[in-house]
């Protein structure tokens, strides 16, 4: 059974046939994956993992110094990565 493929979008067809045709310049819509702040998600996941590991250390061994070292180490890693990363650019 033959399947019907859709034609090219009309705007592209008009622009190809008539170079003077202005279809209106719009900003490129952002793909949903481009709107996710991956660095923030990464830093939150590191923070939650560190808090969970510190809670395990305090609960099992009653070692407050070890728990604070885990939290301080995770905070230091997050701060270092945020310090060296560049700000996102707006692509309009």
N, C-alpha and C positions, 0 to 999 in steps of 0.2 A: 504494500500500500504506500503510495507516494506521500511524503509529508511536505507541507507548504512551509517554506522558510520565509520569515518576515523580510520585507524590503528594508533598505537603509532608512534611518530616520529622516523625516522630511526636511529638517533644518540643514542637515549635512548635504542633502541632495540639492536644495536651493542654493546653498553657498557654493557648491561645486559648479552648478550651471551658471550662476550669476555672481561674479566676484565682487560686485558692488553691493550685494545684499548684506545688510548688517543685521545679524540675528540678535543683537544686544549682548554686550559683554557682561557676563555674570562671573562672580567669583566661583572657582571650582568648589563644588560641595565636598566636604571632608568625608572620607571613608570612616566608618565608626571605629575602626582600629586605630586611626590617627588621633582620635580624641582621648585615648586612654593615657594617663600619666603613669608609664611603667616604672619610673624611678620611685614614685611615691608608693606604689604597690609593693615594690621590692623592699623599700625601707620599712614599711609597716610589717611585712612578713618577717624581716629580720628582728624587728622589735618584739613581735609576738613570740617568736621562737626563743628569743633570749629571756623574756619574762617567764615562759613556760619552763625553760631549763633552770632558771634561778629558783622558781617555785619548787621544782623537784629537789634541788640541792638543799634548800632550806628545810623542806619537809622530811627528807630522808636522813640527812647528816647533821642538821641544825648548824650549818656552816654559813653564817651571815657574810663572812669575808669572801668566800668563794662565790656566793650569789651576787655580791656587789661587784666582784671582778668580772663576772659574766655580763652583767648589765652595763658596766663601764666599757668593756671591750666592744660590745655591740653598738653602743652609742658612739664610740670612737670611730668604728668602721663606717657607720652611717654618716657621721659628720665629715669624714675624709672623702667619701664618695660624693656627697652633696657639694663639698667645697671644690672639687676638681671638675665636676660636671658643668656643662654650659647651659645657659637658659634656652628653652625652646623658642624657635623662631615662628613668627606668624607668616604663613604662606598664603597670600591673598592673590 
